[in-house]
Amino acid sequence: MRIFIYVTIGSLLVCVCLIAQGPLPGDVQVTRTLQSIFGNAPPWAQLLTNTAKIPVLWGTLVAAILLAFVHGGWRSAIIPAPALILAQMLDALLRGLLIAPRPTADLVAVATPSMSSGLPSTFGLVYGALFGVAVCLTPNRNIRAVTASAFALFLIFAGGSARIVLGGHWASQIVASTFIGLSLAAIIQLIIKMWNIGYRTARQP
């Protein structure tokens, strides 16, 4: 069910962004609001942006694995790595297929202008796939699991805000890419769950 929700939201937003070929209603206002609060190029935003790029990305992967382990144990901890691989593969594929304008200086402040497509957002895909693992796992009332989920959600929100405040992507592009990343984490989770069920069934006399 979660996979369906994530894929549906992400796909619909991608389609709307591609049709609009520009900011959706509210995108400009969100960016301007964040920039009025934090400035046009706050250091923390650039720092967070780098966490989705090699070599810092490896440290981000370790953090995601630790969060997944705290939330659901070692079986959950193996999810972030394959989810990241899927995110990188999908990013490379979609960048050859999709074209959507990034924010421009005539509308908002842009820290680092780029001519590449705003969709997908590599950052959104990576953070959704990595930290979405803790969000996608089976709900658990354990305080450690709740804390891990809350921290994962905070990182996703903070990272997305960083890309928006720098003028790297419109909010709609970040949200669409993040939901696609979440769906990748949920797919890996489902595959591992089905494998575990099959393994236990095979071991039964």
C-alpha positions as a Markdown table, in Angstrom:
| # | Residue | x | y | z |
|---|---|---|---|---|
| 1 | Met | 0.0 | 0.0 | 0.0 |
| 2 | Arg | 2.8 | 2.4 | 0.9 |
| 3 | Ile | 4.6 | 1.7 | -2.4 |
| 4 | Phe | 1.4 | 2.5 | -4.3 |
| 5 | Ile | 0.9 | 5.8 | -2.4 |
| 6 | Tyr | 4.6 | 6.9 | -2.9 |
| 7 | Val | 4.7 | 6.0 | -6.6 |
| 8 | Thr | 1.3 | 7.7 | -7.2 |
| 9 | Ile | 2.2 | 10.9 | -5.5 |
| 10 | Gly | 5.7 | 11.0 | -7.0 |
| 11 | Ser | 4.5 | 10.1 | -10.6 |
| 12 | Leu | 1.7 | 12.6 | -10.5 |
| 13 | Leu | 3.9 | 15.4 | -9.4 |
| 14 | Val | 6.5 | 14.6 | -12.0 |
| 15 | Cys | 3.8 | 14.7 | -14.7 |
| 16 | Val | 2.5 | 18.0 | -13.5 |
| 17 | Cys | 6.0 | 19.5 | -13.4 |
| 18 | Leu | 6.7 | 18.3 | -16.9 |
| 19 | Ile | 3.5 | 19.7 | -18.2 |
| 20 | Ala | 4.0 | 23.1 | -16.4 |
| 21 | Gln | 7.6 | 23.4 | -17.6 |
| 22 | Gly | 8.1 | 25.9 | -14.8 |
| 23 | Pro | 7.3 | 26.5 | -11.1 |
| 24 | Leu | 4.0 | 25.2 | -9.8 |
| 25 | Pro | 1.7 | 27.5 | -7.8 |
| 26 | Gly | 3.4 | 28.1 | -4.5 |
| 27 | Asp | 7.0 | 27.1 | -5.6 |
| 28 | Val | 8.2 | 30.7 | -6.0 |
| 29 | Gln | 6.6 | 31.8 | -2.7 |
| 30 | Val | 8.2 | 28.8 | -0.8 |
| 31 | Thr | 11.7 | 29.6 | -2.2 |
| 32 | Arg | 11.4 | 33.3 | -1.4 |
| 33 | Thr | 10.1 | 32.6 | 2.1 |
| 34 | Leu | 13.0 | 30.3 | 2.9 |
| 35 | Gln | 15.5 | 32.7 | 1.4 |
| 36 | Ser | 14.1 | 35.6 | 3.4 |
| 37 | Ile | 14.6 | 33.5 | 6.6 |
| 38 | Phe | 17.9 | 31.9 | 6.0 |
| 39 | Gly | 19.5 | 34.0 | 3.2 |
| 40 | Asn | 20.2 | 33.2 | -0.4 |
| 41 | Ala | 23.2 | 30.8 | 0.2 |
| 42 | Pro | 23.4 | 29.7 | 3.9 |
| 43 | Pro | 26.5 | 27.6 | 4.7 |
| 44 | Trp | 24.4 | 24.8 | 6.2 |
| 45 | Ala | 22.4 | 24.4 | 3.0 |
| 46 | Gln | 25.6 | 23.9 | 1.0 |
| 47 | Leu | 26.9 | 21.5 | 3.6 |
| 48 | Leu | 23.7 | 19.4 | 3.4 |
| 49 | Thr | 23.8 | 19.5 | -0.4 |
| 50 | Asn | 27.3 | 17.9 | -0.3 |
| 51 | Thr | 26.0 | 15.0 | 1.8 |
| 52 | Ala | 24.4 | 13.6 | -1.4 |
| 53 | Lys | 27.6 | 13.8 | -3.3 |
| 54 | Ile | 30.6 | 11.5 | -3.3 |
| 55 | Pro | 32.7 | 11.2 | -1.1 |
| 56 | Val | 30.5 | 12.6 | 1.7 |
| 57 | Leu | 27.7 | 10.4 | 0.4 |
| 58 | Trp | 29.4 | 7.3 | 1.9 |
| 59 | Gly | 29.1 | 8.9 | 5.3 |
| 60 | Thr | 25.5 | 9.6 | 4.6 |
| 61 | Leu | 25.0 | 6.0 | 3.7 |
| 62 | Val | 26.5 | 4.9 | 7.0 |
| 63 | Ala | 24.2 | 7.3 | 8.9 |
| 64 | Ala | 21.2 | 5.8 | 7.0 |
| 65 | Ile | 22.3 | 2.3 | 7.8 |
| 66 | Leu | 22.6 | 3.2 | 11.5 |
| 67 | Leu | 19.1 | 4.8 | 11.6 |
| 68 | Ala | 17.6 | 1.7 | 9.9 |
| 69 | Phe | 19.4 | -0.6 | 12.4 |
| 70 | Val | 18.1 | 1.4 | 15.3 |
| 71 | His | 14.6 | 1.3 | 13.8 |
| 72 | Gly | 14.3 | -2.3 | 12.7 |
| 73 | Gly | 17.5 | -4.3 | 13.4 |
| 74 | Trp | 20.0 | -5.8 | 11.1 |
| 75 | Arg | 17.5 | -6.9 | 8.4 |
| 76 | Ser | 16.5 | -3.3 | 8.0 |
| 77 | Ala | 20.1 | -2.1 | 8.0 |
| 78 | Ile | 20.7 | -3.9 | 4.7 |
| 79 | Ile | 18.1 | -1.9 | 2.9 |
| 80 | Pro | 19.8 | 1.5 | 2.4 |
| 81 | Ala | 22.7 | 0.3 | 0.2 |
| 82 | Pro | 20.5 | -1.4 | -2.5 |
| 83 | Ala | 18.0 | 1.5 | -2.3 |
| 84 | Leu | 20.9 | 3.9 | -3.0 |
| 85 | Ile | 22.0 | 1.8 | -6.0 |
| 86 | Leu | 18.5 | 1.9 | -7.4 |
| 87 | Ala | 18.3 | 5.7 | -6.8 |
| 88 | Gln | 21.5 | 6.3 | -8.7 |
| 89 | Met | 20.5 | 4.0 | -11.6 |
| 90 | Leu | 17.0 | 5.7 | -11.9 |
| 91 | Asp | 18.6 | 9.2 | -11.7 |
| 92 | Ala | 20.9 | 8.4 | -14.6 |
| 93 | Leu | 18.0 | 6.9 | -16.6 |
| 94 | Leu | 15.5 | 9.8 | -16.0 |
| 95 | Arg | 18.1 | 12.5 | -16.7 |
| 96 | Gly | 18.3 | 11.2 | -20.2 |
| 97 | Leu | 14.5 | 11.3 | -20.6 |
| 98 | Leu | 13.1 | 14.2 | -18.6 |
| 99 | Ile | 13.5 | 18.0 | -19.1 |
| 100 | Ala | 12.2 | 20.4 | -16.6 |
| 101 | Pro | 13.5 | 23.9 | -16.0 |
| 102 | Arg | 15.3 | 24.7 | -12.7 |
| 103 | Pro | 14.7 | 28.0 | -10.8 |
| 104 | Thr | 16.0 | 31.0 | -12.6 |
| 105 | Ala | 17.5 | 34.2 | -11.3 |
| 106 | Asp | 14.7 | 36.4 | -12.6 |
| 107 | Leu | 12.3 | 34.7 | -10.1 |
| 108 | Val | 14.4 | 33.7 | -7.1 |
| 109 | Ala | 18.1 | 33.8 | -6.0 |
| 110 | Val | 20.1 | 31.0 | -7.5 |
| 111 | Ala | 23.4 | 30.1 | -5.7 |
| 112 | Thr | 24.8 | 27.9 | -8.4 |
| 113 | Pro | 23.1 | 28.3 | -11.9 |
| 114 | Ser | 22.8 | 25.0 | -13.8 |
| 115 | Met | 21.5 | 24.2 | -17.3 |
| 116 | Ser | 20.7 | 20.6 | -16.3 |
| 117 | Ser | 17.1 | 19.4 | -15.8 |
| 118 | Gly | 15.4 | 20.1 | -12.5 |
| 119 | Leu | 13.8 | 16.6 | -12.7 |
| 120 | Pro | 14.8 | 14.4 | -11.2 |
| 121 | Ser | 16.5 | 15.9 | -8.2 |
| 122 | Thr | 19.4 | 13.6 | -7.4 |
| 123 | Phe | 19.4 | 14.9 | -3.9 |
| 124 | Gly | 15.7 | 14.1 | -3.5 |
| 125 | Leu | 16.1 | 10.6 | -4.9 |
| 126 | Val | 19.1 | 9.8 | -2.7 |
| 127 | Tyr | 17.7 | 11.2 | 0.5 |
| 128 | Gly | 14.3 | 9.6 | -0.1 |
| 129 | Ala | 15.9 | 6.2 | -0.8 |
| 130 | Leu | 18.4 | 6.3 | 2.1 |
| 131 | Phe | 16.5 | 8.0 | 5.0 |
| 132 | Gly | 13.1 | 6.8 | 3.7 |
| 133 | Val | 14.1 | 3.3 | 4.9 |
| 134 | Ala | 13.4 | 4.3 | 8.5 |
| 135 | Val | 10.2 | 5.9 | 7.4 |
| 136 | Cys | 9.0 | 3.0 | 5.3 |
| 137 | Leu | 9.7 | 0.2 | 7.9 |
| 138 | Thr | 6.8 | -1.5 | 9.6 |
| 139 | Pro | 5.4 | 0.8 | 12.3 |
| 140 | Asn | 6.9 | 0.1 | 15.8 |
| 141 | Arg | 5.9 | 1.7 | 19.1 |
| 142 | Asn | 9.4 | 1.3 | 20.5 |
| 143 | Ile | 10.8 | 4.7 | 21.5 |
| 144 | Arg | 14.0 | 4.0 | 19.6 |
| 145 | Ala | 12.1 | 3.2 | 16.4 |
| 146 | Val | 10.0 | 6.4 | 16.8 |
| 147 | Thr | 13.1 | 8.5 | 17.4 |
| 148 | Ala | 14.8 | 7.0 | 14.3 |
| 149 | Ser | 11.8 | 7.8 | 12.2 |
| 150 | Ala | 11.5 | 11.3 | 13.5 |
| 151 | Phe | 15.2 | 12.0 | 12.8 |
| 152 | Ala | 14.9 | 10.5 | 9.3 |
| 153 | Leu | 12.0 | 12.7 | 8.5 |
| 154 | Phe | 13.9 | 15.7 | 9.9 |
| 155 | Leu | 16.9 | 15.0 | 7.6 |
| 156 | Ile | 14.7 | 14.6 | 4.6 |
| 157 | Phe | 12.9 | 17.9 | 5.3 |
| 158 | Ala | 16.1 | 19.7 | 6.1 |
| 159 | Gly | 17.9 | 18.4 | 3.0 |
| 160 | Gly | 15.0 | 19.3 | 0.8 |
| 161 | Ser | 14.8 | 22.8 | 2.3 |
| 162 | Ala | 18.6 | 23.2 | 1.6 |
| 163 | Arg | 18.2 | 22.5 | -2.1 |
| 164 | Ile | 15.2 | 24.9 | -2.3 |
| 165 | Val | 16.8 | 27.8 | -0.4 |
| 166 | Leu | 19.9 | 27.5 | -2.7 |
| 167 | Gly | 17.6 | 27.8 | -5.7 |
| 168 | Gly | 18.7 | 24.4 | -7.0 |
| 169 | His | 15.2 | 23.0 | -7.4 |
| 170 | Trp | 11.6 | 24.1 | -7.1 |
| 171 | Ala | 9.8 | 22.6 | -4.0 |
| 172 | Ser | 7.6 | 20.6 | -6.3 |
| 173 | Gln | 10.6 | 19.0 | -8.0 |
| 174 | Ile | 12.2 | 18.1 | -4.6 |
| 175 | Val | 8.9 | 16.6 | -3.3 |
| 176 | Ala | 8.3 | 14.6 | -6.5 |
| 177 | Ser | 11.9 | 13.2 | -6.4 |
| 178 | Thr | 11.8 | 12.4 | -2.7 |
| 179 | Phe | 8.6 | 10.4 | -3.0 |
| 180 | Ile | 10.1 | 8.4 | -5.9 |
| 181 | Gly | 13.1 | 7.8 | -3.6 |
| 182 | Leu | 10.7 | 6.7 | -0.8 |
| 183 | Ser | 9.1 | 4.2 | -3.2 |
| 184 | Leu | 12.5 | 2.7 | -4.0 |
| 185 | Ala | 13.2 | 2.1 | -0.3 |
| 186 | Ala | 9.7 | 0.6 | 0.1 |
| 187 | Ile | 10.3 | -1.7 | -2.9 |
| 188 | Ile | 13.6 | -3.0 | -1.4 |
| 189 | Gln | 11.8 | -3.5 | 1.9 |
| 190 | Leu | 9.1 | -5.6 | 0.2 |
| 191 | Ile | 11.6 | -7.7 | -1.7 |
| 192 | Ile | 13.5 | -8.5 | 1.5 |
| 193 | Lys | 10.3 | -9.3 | 3.4 |
| 194 | Met | 9.1 | -11.7 | 0.6 |
| 195 | Trp | 12.5 | -13.3 | 0.6 |
| 196 | Asn | 12.4 | -13.9 | 4.4 |
| 197 | Ile | 8.9 | -15.4 | 4.1 |
| 198 | Gly | 10.1 | -17.7 | 1.3 |
| 199 | Tyr | 13.2 | -18.7 | 3.3 |
| 200 | Arg | 11.2 | -19.6 | 6.4 |
| 201 | Thr | 8.6 | -21.5 | 4.4 |
| 202 | Ala | 11.4 | -23.5 | 2.7 |
| 203 | Arg | 12.9 | -24.4 | 6.1 |
| 204 | Gln | 9.6 | -25.8 | 7.4 |
| 205 | Pro | 9.4 | -29.6 | 7.5 |
